[in-house]
Amino acid sequence: MIEIILLSVIPIYLNGCATNFKGSATAIMNTCNKTEIIEDKGTYCGDTDENIKEGTGTYQWKDGKSYTGEWKNDKMHGYGKAKLKNFTYEGNYKNGKFDGMGTLKALDGRVFYKGEYVQNAANGEGELFFPSGERYKGTFKNNKRNGKGTLYSADGSIIYEGDWIMGSPK
């Protein structure tokens, strides 16, 4: 039996789980053991504080993307894992953006970038891996190789070592 109780903010309770509706909603198959928030763009299952995503939880977008991890003030914040359209990301977030140490991988598991991020961009120390087997290890600024760094061939030999300016060897 499904118990439904309507409250003023439009939360309802299904099988003992608080479900909050934001926007239009469709039928629910509730498997969430915590608070579930259904929005036009997707569904959240996890900790909340006064209907705000806060603590740990999972968000599943209708387009197939997902995020599981820490939340603060309704934004991804802290450590988490995301499945994006063409990549997965595991690492730190700040105010909904990649920020801190993280790893971006292709869906087949190949590492694309591993290192520091600031506001969704590679900034600081990191490693960039190319499909050819080449890799760059060094500093980045706004997603570009910038500063000291080394480009290695697929066999590990050094192609270039030195300074880089906005993606190109100096």
N, C-alpha and C positions, 0 to 999 in steps of 0.2 A: 504494500500500500504506500502511496506517495502522499505525504502530508504537505499541503500548501497553505502558507499563512501570508497574507498580503499586509505589508507595512507601508507607512507614508513615503519612504524614500524609494520605494519599489523593490526592497529586498524580499525574496521569498525563501522558504526553507523546503528543501527536497531531501528526504531521508536524513534529516538532521544536519544538513550542510547549508550554511547561509549562501544564497545566490543573489547577487546584486546585478540589476539590469541597468546598463547605460546605453541609451539609444534603442534601436529596434532589436528584438530578440526573437529567436525561433525556438522550437522544441528542444528540450535538454535531456541528454542522457548523462546523469550526474555520477561521475566516478571520483570526484574531488573529495578528499577527506578534510579539507580546510575550506576557507571562504573561496567561492567561485564568483568571478565577475565576468559577465558576458557583455561585450561591447560590439559595435558595428564591425570593427576591424579584427576582432578575435576574442579569445577567452583566456582569462587568468585564473589560476588555481594556486592559492598560497596564503601567506600571512597578510593581514591588513590592519590598519589602524583607522577607524572611522571611514571605511570605504576607500581608503588610499592604499595602494600597494606598498607594503612596508615589511621588511624581514626577508624571508625566502619564498620563492614561488616560481611557477612556470607560466609563460605566456605563449599561446599558440595563435599565430596570425592565420587568417583564412587562406592566405596565399601559400601556406606551407612553411613559412619561416617560424622559428621557435627560439625561446630563450629560457634557460633555467639558471637561477642564481639569486643573488641578493638584490633587494630593492630598497630605495629610500625616496620618500615623497613622490611616489608614483613613477619613478624612473629607475632604470637599471643602474645600480650603484654598488660597487664592491666586486666580488669575484663572481663570474658566471660563464656559461657556455651557450653559444648561439649557433643555430643552423640557419644560414642565409641562403640566398638563391644559388650561388655558385661556390660558396665557401663555408667553412665552419670557423668560429672564433672561440678561443678559450683564454680567459685572462681577466684583467681588471677593467672596470667601467667607472666612470664618474659622470653623473648627471646625464645618463643615457648614451654616453659615447665611450669608445675604446679609450682608455686612459690608464697608463701604467704598463706593466709587463703583460704581453699577450702573444698568442700564436695563432696565425691565420693559415688554414689548410684548405687545399682543394677537397672536393667531396670524396675523392678516392683515397684521401689520407695523406697525400704528399704535402709536406710543409712548404708554404709559399713565403711567409715572413714570420720571424720570431724575434721579438725585441720590445723596445719601448714605444709607447704611443702617447700622444697628447691630443685630445679632442679629435679622435678618429684618424689621425695621421701618424705615420712613422716619424718619430722625433726622438733623437738620442741614439743609443747603441742598439744595433740589431744585425740580423742576418737575413739576406734576401736570397731565395733559391730559385733558379731558373729551370724550366723544363729540359734544357740542353744538358743539365748536370753542373753548369757553372754556378758559382755562388759568390755573393759579396758579403763581407763582414766588415762593419765599421759604423760610422755615424750617419744619421739621416736628419734631414730638415724638411718638413712639409712633404713627406713621401718621396723625397729625392735623396740620392747619395750625396752627402755634403760633409766635408771635413776629412779626417783621416780614415782610410779604408783600404781593403785589399780585395781584388777580384781574383778568384781561383777558377781554374779550368776544371772540367769533369774529373780529370785524373789527380786533382789536388795541387798541381803546379800553379805558381803565381803568374797571372797574366799582367796585372798592374798592382803596384802598391804605392800609396802616396796620398796626395790631396785630391779631393773631388769638389767640384763647384756645381751645384744644382743639377746633379745627375751625370756629369761628364768629368773625365780625368782632367786635372789642371795642366 
